[in-house]
Amino acid sequence: MSHKTERNCDVLVVGGGMAGCAAAIAAQRAGAQVILAERSGLLGGCTTLSLVQPWQSFHARPKTPGSRARQIIKGIAQEFVDDLKELGGTPGHVADPIGFAPTLTPVNTAVLAPYLADKLVREGIEVYLGRTASWAGSTRNAITSVTLAADNLEPLRHLRVRVGQRDRIGAVVDASGCAIIPRLVGSGTIIPQRPQAWTHMFTMDGVKTDKIIDFIEEHQRDFHLSRNWHFRINRYFAVSGFLSLVREARKSGEFPCPRDRILMFGGTRQGEVVLNTTRVSLPEGYYALPSTRRMRIAVRLREQALRQVHDLARWLRKNVPGFKNADLAQVAAEVGVRESYRIRGKYLLRGRDVLTAAKFSDAVTNAYYPVDIHCPGGSRLKFEILKEPYQIPLRALESRQFRNLFAAGRCLSADSVAYASARVAPIAMALGEAAGKAAAESIC
């Protein structure tokens, strides 16, 4: 038998990733009664479920050569970093040896998930894990309720959340990463036509990073390196390269991934390395396909990605210095999805806004990260380094149709080029904080 129960709240946050957690805290601190629902059993989103780390980037490039990188994202996002640093879950912000981002922020995902759970409870937020938004009710211009379906182990199978209290209309923050709320009510969403490739992240232990650094010293042209990479890599290990090695292995058919390089980052423990190298490409128009067909394609792609994980681990042990005695330590619970559905907002953030450092009167955050496109159907990485930070307006988080629906993180209203920069965790957290605050302030 299907059991139901009902709850009321001022602000419902759907999605417990980093953006959703920031949104919930911001709304609660603004005086709203907040419920947060997360489909999985862990908070932290891509960081905990897909092992997407380090976080990039809280900083913009220095204005003058030799000066320090400028921190442009602070607030709740920086609060997370400060708390994690006290718990030993991050060393904080470190300079990027690759030179792709100004700084990197490594995170111990085993520390992050329980930290977030404890923090949200201490903030007074009502948290439901293992709950997926399965239905939403609406009037012509407002979301009125959302039904959260539980997994089969839950005795209370469905939880209906009424958005608002008595005569007040509440608000919903969609931090799902896939614009689930507008899709449930049949509202228009931005559907990527050529979505970026997926990557299945994994870690290896027992890697001799000193041997890799020695190899880089002798083959510097085969790597993407910052000008002072040697100083930086001894503080934090990050590598993008082995270009010739990969090129020759691809010619012989031995390299298991459709990539032109190996991308790896140091973990939070000695000898631990996080691999961001596997790649599977979605067919053009994937997100416009019927759900049953998407599901079949997704199953096949996840199988391919997992096969690449194991084949790549074997290839690294055989061919790359420092990996000879390394072990496959952890495989992400979920494949890393770079691009999905997004809301149609009052403003569409465009690629030219990002590339021309656009400013807005209703800006909610500054942002800085390269336009970073993992090209589907090929091995290339297409990117463009920004000259200056750009801003993201509140209107890109406000639904065009529903006055009480706000987007957080990857649900923002953006074209594919702008999204390729704005999709990363620090920016998502800043957008989450802005969405949560705006949602609380909109209650009437």
Secondary structure, 3 states (H helix, E strand, C coil): CCCEEEEEECEEEECCEHHHHHHHHHHHHCCCCEEEEECCCCCECHHHHCCCCCECCCEECCCCCCCCCEECCCHHHHHHHHHHHHCCCCCCCEECCCCCCCEEECCCHHHHHHHHHHHHHHCCCEEEECEEEEEEEECCCCEEEEEEEECCCCCCCEEEEEECCCCCCCEEEECCCCCHHHHHCCCCEECCCCCCCEECCEEEECCCHHHHHHHHHHCHHHECCCCCHHHHHCCCCEEEECHHHHHHHHHCCCCCCCCCCEEEEECCCCCCEEECCCCECCCCCHHHCCHHHHHHHHHHHHHHHHHHHHHHHHHHHHHCCCCCCCEEEEECCCCECCCCCEECECCCECHHHHHCCCCCCCEEEEECCCEEEECCCCCCEEEECCCCCEEEEHHHHEECCCCCEEECHHHCCECHHHHHHHCCHHHHHHHHHHHHHHHHHHCC
